[in-house]
């Protein structure tokens, strides 16, 4: 018989996969739902458990984007390798120290991101590549190091930060940025899973059904994003950033 816990977690994973495939931020749903539903397990174990469905969803979305959007594979290869190693380090660190000190900083940055995206109407609606290939590799490598560590260390909102980077620094439009972000997210999830699996911090009897639900949610989200295009993704991006701000604001001021 399917437990109520399993139903809640699978529904959360489905919704997370759908949102994450479009603009990232699925962890805002999946991670809190897992922490609330399974409070008798350690935080490290619950974070490790969510990485399996996250990997399933991002891989599904990445495939959908790859067959419809032109990708810069050389750039992605370097990004993914750096992000994987950084995510492993982040996941290892989260088991040793508290991540609460970073939340106020992220909270402030997200508010600025929301204001900028809302006021600049053409942000992410066109492709505007203004960097040389060497500059792209340097900027991308540094950002992959930071966001990879962040995704392994805290997690929620990492996909949205990746999209923001690809748009604001590399000049991608929202659709192209979402496509590239998915593959970097795959790498960060793999890096975290290597650590959490090796330390026995994954509940597979929850993670595998959640992964199936996240996969189907991601499939629907990616197809909708590709169908609707940049303006739809921009609106969705703003909604997810607003949700991220509320989430971090609650953690900072009420916990």
Long-range contacts (C-beta under 8 A, 24 or more apart in sequence): 5-37, 5-38, 5-206, 6-206, 6-209, 8-33, 8-37, 9-33, 9-34, 9-37, 9-38, 9-206, 9-209, 9-210, 10-209, 10-210, 10-212, 10-213, 11-213, 12-210, 13-53, 13-57, 13-210, 13-211, 13-213, 13-214, 13-217, 14-213, 14-214, 14-216, 14-217, 15-217, 16-53, 16-54, 16-57, 16-214, 16-217, 17-53, 17-56, 17-57, 17-60, 17-61, 17-213, 17-214, 17-215, 17-216, 17-217, 17-218, 17-219, 17-220, 17-221, 18-217, 18-218, 18-220, 18-221, 19-217, 19-221, 19-236, 19-240, 20-54, 20-57, 20-58, 20-61, 20-159, 20-185, 20-214, 20-217, 20-218, 20-221, 21-57, 21-58, 21-60, 21-61, 21-64, 21-178, 21-182, 21-217, 21-218, 21-219, 21-220, 21-221, 21-222, 21-225, 22-178, 22-221, 22-222, 22-224, 22-225, 22-233, 22-236, 23-159, 23-160, 23-163, 23-174, 23-178, 23-225, 23-233, 23-236, 23-237, 23-240, 24-157, 24-158, 24-159, 24-160, 24-161, 24-162, 24-163, 24-178, 24-181, 24-185, 24-240, 25-156, 25-157, 25-159, 25-160, 25-240, 25-241, 25-243, 25-244, 26-54, 26-57, 26-159, 26-214, 27-54, 27-155, 27-156, 27-157, 27-158, 27-159, 28-156, 28-157, 28-240, 28-243, 28-244, 28-247, 30-54, 30-210, 30-214, 31-155, 31-156, 32-247, 34-206, 38-203, 38-206, 41-203, 42-201, 43-94, 44-94, 44-95, 44-196, 44-199, 44-201, 45-196, 45-201, 45-202, 45-203, 46-203, 47-91, 47-94, 47-155, 47-192, 47-196, 47-201, 48-91, 48-192, 48-193, 48-195, 48-196, 48-197, 48-199, 48-201, 48-202, 48-203, 49-196, 49-201, 49-202, 49-203, 49-206, 49-207, 49-210, 50-155, 50-207, 50-210, 51-189, 51-192, 51-193, 51-196, 51-202, 51-207, 52-193, 52-202, 52-204, 52-207, 52-208, 52-210, 52-211, 53-207, 53-210, 53-211, 53-213, 53-214, 53-215, 54-185, 54-189, 54-214, 55-186, 55-189, 55-190, 55-193, 55-211, 56-211, 56-212, 56-214, 56-215, 56-218, 57-211, 57-214, 57-215, 57-217, 57-218, 58-159, 58-182, 58-183, 58-185, 58-186, 58-189, 58-218, 59-186, 59-215, 60-214, 60-215, 60-216, 60-218, 60-219, 60-222, 61-182, 61-218, 61-219, 61-221, 61-222, 62-179, 62-182, 62-183, 62-185, 62-186, 64-218, 64-219, 64-222, 64-223, 64-226, 65-178, 65-179, 65-182, 65-222, 65-226, 66-179, 66-183, 68-226, 69-175, 69-176, 69-179, 69-226, 70-176, 71-179, 71-180, 71-183, 72-180, 75-136, 75-137, 75-140, 75-180, 76-180, 76-183, 76-184, 78-137, 78-140, 78-141, 78-144, 79-140, 79-141, 79-144, 79-180, 79-183, 79-184, 79-187, 80-144, 80-183, 80-184, 80-186, 80-187, 81-187, 82-141, 82-144, 82-145, 82-148, 83-144, 83-145, 83-147, 83-148, 83-151, 83-184, 83-187, 83-188, 83-191, 84-148, 84-187, 84-188, 84-190, 84-191, 85-148, 85-191, 86-144, 86-145, 86-146, 86-147, 86-148, 86-149, 86-152, 86-188, 86-191, 87-148, 87-149, 87-151, 87-152, 87-187, 87-188, 87-189, 87-190, 87-191, 87-192, 88-152, 88-191, 88-192, 88-194, 88-195, 89-149, 89-152, 90-148, 90-149, 90-150, 90-151, 90-152, 90-153, 90-154, 90-191, 90-192, 91-152, 91-153, 91-191, 91-192, 91-195, 91-196, 92-152, 92-195, 93-149, 93-152, 93-153, 94-152, 94-153, 94-154, 95-199, 95-201, 99-153, 99-154, 100-251, 102-153, 102-154, 103-154, 103-248, 103-251, 103-252, 104-252, 106-154, 106-157, 106-248, 107-245, 107-248, 107-249, 107-252, 110-157, 110-241, 110-244, 110-245, 110-248, 111-245, 113-164, 113-241, 114-238, 114-241, 114-242, 114-245, 117-234, 117-237, 117-238, 117-241, 118-238, 123-167, 123-168, 123-234, 124-163, 124-167, 124-172, 124-173, 124-174, 124-177, 124-230, 124-233, 124-234, 124-237, 125-173, 125-174, 125-230, 125-231, 125-234, 126-173, 126-230, 127-171, 127-172, 127-173, 127-176, 128-171, 129-170, 129-171, 129-172, 130-171, 131-169, 131-170, 131-171, 136-170, 139-169, 139-170, 140-165, 140-169, 140-170, 143-169, 144-184, 147-184, 147-188, 148-184, 148-187, 148-188, 148-191, 151-185, 151-188, 151-189, 151-192, 152-188, 152-191, 152-192, 152-195, 156-244, 156-247, 157-240, 157-241, 157-244, 158-185, 158-188, 159-185, 160-237, 160-240, 160-241, 160-244, 163-237, 173-230, 174-230, 174-233, 174-234, 174-237, 175-225, 175-226, 175-229, 175-230, 175-233, 178-225, 178-233, 182-222
